[in-house]
């Protein structure tokens, strides 16, 4: 008899023995999707039997996870902040670290405020759509050079009921955007040093688009492009919030300082690592 609890525990053991991080969570998420159950079902009805089709589907997904394919890639979706996003190989899988960008952005605008934002390098739409979902009077634009990524973001906006407040444009960062048009600029640009990409975990190296990872020889190429564009498109006293690598925040902050931005600060993520640089455009 193949039950929920037996299947879950067996998969946990296999993932753990293979050195997979968070084997219990990964096995549970795959089991929930394969058997069309919830976490509470597994806890409250642990001896429910799986059908042969559910077992086959789950075993296939576990095999893919053992081959170091991320759960989000297997399922085609990823929970982020308070929303669920579709993901494909064309977009960076959203990470919990990036939720720090959303948290800082939301802290700058109260719930009823109307404001315009642009998320440069929008990818799946994680940052843009999380902010819009929390701020019903806000409107936003997501830019990206990848038409495939923009298609994913558009679908996510539609699925979340945000298509009327979210627009998308294929362009490099802020190319073609009007000066001083936005109250908020956000971005999670590529910041991995080129030579370090080969050393990343297979889940990242083999499944995330390198376009969204490669930050050049020192990891700062994107910021050098972002800083002047952010200064140009932000309104006076407008806010910017950008993600950085854990050891890059001071360097990124210095780039914004040199451009004349004010009220600069570094914000740590939940792992107590420097993760976000934020500040304002001068009046």
Order of alpha helices (4+ residues) and beta strands (2+ residues): alpha-alpha-alpha-alpha-alpha-beta-beta-alpha-beta-alpha-beta-alpha-beta-beta-alpha-alpha-beta-alpha-beta-beta
